Amino acid sequence: IAALARLADVSEPTVNRFCRSLDCNGFPDFKLQIAQCLASGTPYVNSNVEPNDTVQDFAVKIFDMTLSALEDAKSNLDYDVLGRAIDALAGARKIEFHGLGASSSVALDAQHKFFRLNTPVVAYTDVMMQRMSAASASRGEVIVIISYTGRSFASIDVARLARESGATVIGITNPQSELARHCSLVIGVET
């Protein structure tokens, strides 16, 4: 940080403030972000919408963040696990998508897309319905639980119930989360 401050002819605190303005926790985090972007070929995107941004500015920021998130997902995807999840879904007698909060819309969207596959499919966005369905699940059924953080006690409990009932549980979640530990397969989403 001292060398960079000297080269830029600014103080070390100014370098830190600059790094924080880019959504980094400081200079070490900034270096890590730069290294990750160079390794993946994805540019670092500052997503902060500022009060003086034009409509074009914030629209471009939203698109850039979306493209960056897709690139991250692609580079971190475990294709072996994805293949096993596809096989489980293709052979399922029934498919359920569970989501709470912001993940509810993802579950409902998945229901609409999978409806075309001639396999019974339903989405549950209510905890009580999720629990009842998980408790009555059986072999041949696949329950996909969508949770960005994987910390929701309700989702963790539903995954546990569904596994105990014999269903295959696919988690679309943080692979280090408690929810992931209760799933049959995990499609990782880094937080």
MOVENNOR-V593708 format. One line per field, one symbol per residue. ss: DSSP state (~ for helix, > for strand, _ for the rest). psi: psi as a letter, one per 40 degrees, with the letter a starting at -180 (. if undefined). Layout:
# MOVENNOR-V593708
ss: ???
psi: ???
This chain:
# MOVENNOR-V593708
ss: _~~~~~~~___~~~~~~~~~~_____~~~~~~~~~~~~~~______________~~~~~~~~~~~~~~~~~~~~~~__~~~~~~~~~~~~___>>>>>>___~~~~~~~~~~~~~~~__>>>>>__~~~~~~~~~_____>>>>>>>_____~~~~~~~~~~~~~__>>>>>>____~~~~___>>>>___
psi: dddddddefiidddddddddeffieadddddddddddddeehihhhehhideiiddddddddddddddddddddeehhddddddddddddeidihihhiibdeddddddddddedeefhhiihhehdddddddddeiiieihhhhhhddeehddddddddddddeeihhhhgiheeidddeeidihhhhh.
